[in-house]
Amino acid sequence: MRRGFWFVAGAATGVYGVVKARRVAEAFTADGMRDRASAASVGARMFREEFRVGRTGAESVLRESYQVAAARHRELASGAPPAIEGPENERGKD
């Protein structure tokens, strides 16, 4: 039983080592290097696209909040009473 276990363990280790060695050897061929460069290029392009989408979304949120703030500032500067925005402002009327 022990000999069989160690034989199987050694065979599995050998197969694993051969597979890993082949992958490393393939990675350093011209085609392998080209594939790695292509994958890096695709990754960089995807990162730029995600960054651009996030930046655009954050910019639109900021622009909207600044427009609301600017409108309130204009309202306060004109001396007009503040507009009632919701039920929380209704309490003071009673």
C-alpha positions, 0 to 999 in steps of 0.5 A: 500500500505505501509503495503504491501511494508513493509511486502515484505521488511521484508520478503525479509530481512528475506530470505536474512538473512536465506540464509546468515546464512546457507552459514556461517554455511556451511562454518564452517563445515568439508566439507566447511573448506576442500573446502576453503583449496582446493580453497586456494591451487588451487589459490596459484598454479595458482599464482605460475604458472602465476608468473613463466610464467611472470618471464620466459618471462621477463628473455627471453626479458632481455637475448635478450637485453643483447645479443644485447648489448654484440654484440655491445660492442664486435663490438666497442671493435674490432675497426670495424665501427658500422654496419648500422642497418636501414634507420636512419643511411643512412642519414649521407652518402649523 
